[in-house]
């Protein structure tokens, strides 16, 4: 359909059919005029209900101190760097001494760029994080509303599709993942792509719409790496439909090939060519605009040889029981999921699509013929999301417990598409499933309204569209309502201002702090435990934004070599070995969080800050204590045994969990003229210029663990010249040889959380 030389939206005809022929009331005129604003308010209210009590706890609380705290720290860091150090956007005071440590985690730059002005004005990254979460749900609903109304002509269809897209159990289960939650930008991009195709391709309005499409696509890529793949799949499918089928190109060519008489007119080749070239140019611009922000992540992945295994992908894949898993706050959770089916709870496997949604989607596909074949595009998107969410091979049960040998498309993409092997959780592709179902459900609502509206001579049926709206919205709400998720526990106060612990306030507000602890002083928050990002206590990193001093603590998906070993060494704090580790790595001050110490640590700690202990209390508040590490002198004797020019082997096994050897050069005071070598290099090796050990090299001395065999390194037990409770020092002048030393990999290997 064309008017004034311009192609009209495919939903215009339907929208006219849905409009009553009688004069519109003032209320109808008001709704039509301000429908976008009213829908935005609708999704704001719905989000506040669903996320309660988040709307009244925006400034000073996080519902969880794991992923939300980690994201808050990264958003705050990038925002501050954007203002003060834009050329080192991913540099951080945490995870010392790794450069660009922010780029060791998931891509979160898009959200950080959006939140930066708020962080600058308020110095409150907690507020920024919570507003990003709230906005993600509001705008997910609103962006889907725009697309659904555009394609169906029905405002009710827009509301239903928006409710499904915003509040599905899949989306709610990612409440703490601000990157994955921010799925709205791809729908804004699709909306402006639809507007672009309506206008003459060389018109000013077309270029404006194309530019907005490019901006939102670019933003979606930077928000989360997963969503970059999701958006690419969505737009690939839609563009194939537009250029192949909606344009009539495929039908026309088929008619030509089979030489069958057809009334089809030839496609507008010139228009299609201009659109295709314009989109190709936009793709290049997006790629160029993305690269500066993404390259540090790619460099770290290559540097540390990082990729996810198919075994890990199978564990995090969806399975048939996932369709029955919903939110713990849902009214269906206890009686159905836990009561009838006895399913285990997992936030990465909640994929209940909603019975009402499936019914409406089926109606849309079966009876939405007058709405056009475009509805099948979203059915294909849903199918793609479903297949990819099941991972590399079909599992019949969650957690990969009932695997089959049936290969799925995910495995092929893993092998062929660059970057696909960095994705950990195939289940997250269910985002495309819910996107497709949301649109198909919208088509179903529009089909019902269209069907009822065309009945003649039944004035009572003039209220049918209103009844359809009330019934469908009520059904979807009943399926998905889960108010209060995920606040099963009270929100946790956290922040940099009035909600910071007293010790951190002292650092920020007291000039004395800078003289006692200079800004270049290496610090650590204790205790640390475990080897994954959650157990490194990201809350410390949020408080660390106010410290502005180097921190040994860190949190990342790509754990650089040696970091998990360091955590293991510090897990038994305040043992002597853990304090040796801190002293050897150059830590001068430690913040001890007394409330989270184990009972054994609380009992042992006072002996270490006694007058003859290794720790000196500088400041003591209720829950935190600042201590200075004293120089122990425990290694003065072996330091005197190492003459200038000697080569010293630090026999750190590559397959062990220890890192004590890497602290020895610092504990020894870095004797002048002495070179240290190790078969296992870590991120801490360069602190004291520890070099890579090689085979057939003569070493004058070797530090070997007491539990290790000196014969492994061509030393005799009788050649020990010094020892303590952890290591022994041997003196020998034979070629260094040990199993596997010649197999040292060229690239550093990484430990993956």
CORMOJO-V202032 format. One line per field, one symbol per residue. phi: phi as a letter, one per 20 degrees, with the letter a starting at -180 (. if undefined). Layout:
BEGIN
phi=???
END
This chain:
BEGIN
phi=.cclmdfegfefgfffffeffffffffffffffdfffffffgffffffffdgdggdcfebccfbdeggffffffffffffffedbffcfdfbfelgdfflfffedffcfgffffeggffffdlcffffffffffffffffffffggffffedmdffgffffffffecfgffffdgeeffffeefffffffgfffffffegfdffffffffffgffffgfffffafgfffffffgfffffffffedffnfffffffffeldfbefeffefffffffffffffffffffffeggeeggfffffffdleaeeffffffeefbgfffdecegeffefffdfeeeelefebfecfcfenfffffffffffedegfenffffgffffffffffffemfbfdebfmmecfceefcggfffgedegnffeeecggfffgfgffffffffffffffffffffefdlbffefeggffgfffffffffffdfbfnfdefdggefarddfefggffffffddggffffcgfeefcbecedbmcdfffelgggfffffeflcgcffabafeefgofffffffefdgdfgfffgffffenfdccddeffdfffffffefgfedfgeeeccfebcdfdccecdeefemfdfffffedfgnfddedfeffdedebgffefgfffnlgfmdddcbfdecfefffclfeffcfldedfcbecffeeeffgdmdegfefdabcfdccdddaccgfbbfnffdfffefededf
END
